[in-house]
Amino acid sequence: MAWTFEFDLAAEKSLRKLDPQIAKRLLRFLYERVIALDDPRQLGAALQGPVLGKYWKYRVGDHRIICRFMDQRMVVLVLHIGQRREVYRSSS
């Protein structure tokens, strides 16, 4: 069974706000590079900290994709997509 992606509503909204070429590049990265792996943790890195350690980040140019792995269902849940300088700030 292969890994799949699910997008949180906030991630979908962020993706729609991006330039279409950038959005296409990010989606291509997810579907061609990450999903193709047996373990999507081979790319990217875990966020640092006791609370943030359960989240994972992928770097694509100046943009970051913040995810959480749902191992039982083999799903990568995309939580947030944005530019590096903004993606780590908590949204209100």
ChimeraX attribute file (.defattr): number of C-alpha atoms within 10 A of each C-alpha:
attribute: neighborCount
match mode: 1-to-1
recipient: residues
	/A:1	6
	/A:2	11
	/A:3	18
	/A:4	15
	/A:5	16
	/A:6	13
	/A:7	16
	/A:8	14
	/A:9	12
	/A:10	14
	/A:11	20
	/A:12	15
	/A:13	13
	/A:14	15
	/A:15	20
	/A:16	11
	/A:17	11
	/A:18	14
	/A:19	9
	/A:20	11
	/A:21	9
	/A:22	14
	/A:23	17
	/A:24	13
	/A:25	12
	/A:26	21
	/A:27	13
	/A:28	12
	/A:29	15
	/A:30	20
	/A:31	13
	/A:32	11
	/A:33	12
	/A:34	21
	/A:35	17
	/A:36	13
	/A:37	14
	/A:38	11
	/A:39	13
	/A:40	19
	/A:41	15
	/A:42	9
	/A:43	14
	/A:44	16
	/A:45	14
	/A:46	17
	/A:47	16
	/A:48	11
	/A:49	9
	/A:50	7
	/A:51	8
	/A:52	10
	/A:53	12
	/A:54	13
	/A:55	18
	/A:56	24
	/A:57	19
	/A:58	21
	/A:59	16
	/A:60	16
	/A:61	11
	/A:62	9
	/A:63	18
	/A:64	22
	/A:65	21
	/A:66	24
	/A:67	25
	/A:68	16
	/A:69	18
	/A:70	11
	/A:71	10
	/A:72	6
	/A:73	11
	/A:74	15
	/A:75	18
	/A:76	23
	/A:77	19
	/A:78	23
	/A:79	19
	/A:80	21
	/A:81	26
	/A:82	18
	/A:83	15
	/A:84	15
	/A:85	10
	/A:86	12
	/A:87	15
	/A:88	14
	/A:89	8
	/A:90	6
	/A:91	7
	/A:92	3
